[in-house]
Amino acid sequence: MKNAVPVPVTVKMRKGWNSDSINAVEVARICEAAGADAVTVHGRTREQMYAPGADWDIIRQVKQAVNIPVIGNGDVVSAQAAAQLLEQTGCDAVMVGRGALGNPWIFAQINAYLTDSCRIVPPPELSERMLVMMKHIALMCEHKGEHRAMNEARKHVGWYLKGMKNAASFRRRAGTLETWKQLEELVRDILGTNSEQQ
Ligand SMILES: Cc1cc2nc3c(=O)[nH]c(=O)nc-3n(C[C@H](O)[C@H](O)[C@H](O)COP(=O)(O)O)c2cc1C
């Protein structure tokens, strides 16, 4: 790969396949020797899927074992978690997965916390959340066509509504979205119903 492409090559791995094959340190060393520019480690095995919580210690072990940058991954769902992962493991950067679903603001929150004396950026108001969600889904429609995009948008709308009170009926509607027009109607109803709350 390194010989074939002009761009940096990075490798992402889990800590191993299962509890009998924890090999992230070994694999990271092999990647480094083969010229990888950085490695990302997700602190769970393949068998674990997403539970229990990520093992950040394996990230620390990989960081100690190689000289290339190590990107830590797993359970970074807040700015504080990002700071803890960096501190506990010494890793060079963090990668965010599920924490960004319906919450693209997490990156600004993490950056403010890390670079501006633990500054807390509050979550955006509902109107901004809905505006960004519409922009996101409009881009999906442009990119994939309305039919496919709206099907995929169902889960994104669910994620953007996460944490919103009394949203069960809106979530149900989100689960059946088929057209952009239905999304516009849904957002209008959400903002109308919630004009007095965040
Ligand atoms: C919707 C979704 C899609 C993902 N797609 C990929 C992928 O294509 N390649 C990959 O290496 N990991 C993928 N992952 C795994 C994440 O990159 C990450 O390793 C994992 O979610 C753990 O991080 P988290 O606790 O921050 O979510 C995906 C995760 C989610 C939730």
The ligand as an SDF file (V2000), in Angstrom:
LIG
                    3D

 31 33  0  0  0  0  0  0  0  0999 V2000
  -22.7290    4.0030   11.7160 C   0  0  0  0  0  0  0  0  0  0  0  0
  -21.3150    3.4980   11.9280 C   0  0  0  0  0  0  0  0  0  0  0  0
  -20.5210    3.1900   10.8310 C   0  0  0  0  0  0  0  0  0  0  0  0
  -19.2180    2.7270   11.0060 C   0  0  0  0  0  0  0  0  0  0  0  0
  -18.4550    2.4420    9.9140 N   0  0  0  0  0  0  0  0  0  0  0  0
  -17.1730    2.0450   10.0760 C   0  0  0  0  0  0  0  0  0  0  0  0
  -16.3320    1.8250    8.9520 C   0  0  0  0  0  0  0  0  0  0  0  0
  -16.7460    1.9330    7.7890 O   0  0  0  0  0  0  0  0  0  0  0  0
  -15.0440    1.4420    9.1690 N   0  0  0  0  0  0  0  0  0  0  0  0
  -14.5510    1.2900   10.4380 C   0  0  0  0  0  0  0  0  0  0  0  0
  -13.3720    0.9720   10.6030 O   0  0  0  0  0  0  0  0  0  0  0  0
  -15.3220    1.4930   11.5250 N   0  0  0  0  0  0  0  0  0  0  0  0
  -16.6050    1.8690   11.3700 C   0  0  0  0  0  0  0  0  0  0  0  0
  -17.3940    2.0800   12.4810 N   0  0  0  0  0  0  0  0  0  0  0  0
  -16.8200    1.8760   13.8140 C   0  0  0  0  0  0  0  0  0  0  0  0
  -16.3450    3.2070   14.3710 C   0  0  0  0  0  0  0  0  0  0  0  0
  -15.3870    3.8030   13.5430 O   0  0  0  0  0  0  0  0  0  0  0  0
  -15.7190    3.0490   15.7620 C   0  0  0  0  0  0  0  0  0  0  0  0
  -14.5800    2.2240   15.7090 O   0  0  0  0  0  0  0  0  0  0  0  0
  -16.6800    2.4600   16.7810 C   0  0  0  0  0  0  0  0  0  0  0  0
  -17.9950    2.9540   16.5830 O   0  0  0  0  0  0  0  0  0  0  0  0
  -16.2140    2.7770   18.1980 C   0  0  0  0  0  0  0  0  0  0  0  0
  -16.1620    4.1650   18.4250 O   0  0  0  0  0  0  0  0  0  0  0  0
  -17.3450    4.9310   19.2210 P   0  0  0  0  0  0  0  0  0  0  0  0
  -17.4380    4.3000   20.5880 O   0  0  0  0  0  0  0  0  0  0  0  0
  -16.8850    6.3650   19.2300 O   0  0  0  0  0  0  0  0  0  0  0  0
  -18.5970    4.7240   18.4260 O   0  0  0  0  0  0  0  0  0  0  0  0
  -18.6930    2.5400   12.3160 C   0  0  0  0  0  0  0  0  0  0  0  0
  -19.4920    2.8540   13.4210 C   0  0  0  0  0  0  0  0  0  0  0  0
  -20.7990    3.3260   13.2380 C   0  0  0  0  0  0  0  0  0  0  0  0
  -21.6240    3.6430   14.4640 C   0  0  0  0  0  0  0  0  0  0  0  0
  1  2  1  0
  2  3  1  0
  2 30  2  0
  3  4  2  0
  4  5  1  0
  4 28  1  0
  5  6  2  0
  6  7  1  0
  6 13  1  0
  7  8  2  0
  7  9  1  0
  9 10  1  0
 10 11  2  0
 10 12  1  0
 12 13  2  0
 13 14  1  0
 14 15  1  0
 14 28  1  0
 15 16  1  0
 16 17  1  0
 16 18  1  0
 18 19  1  0
 18 20  1  0
 20 21  1  0
 20 22  1  0
 22 23  1  0
 23 24  1  0
 24 25  2  0
 24 26  1  0
 24 27  1  0
 28 29  2  0
 29 30  1  0
 30 31  1  0
M  END
$$$$
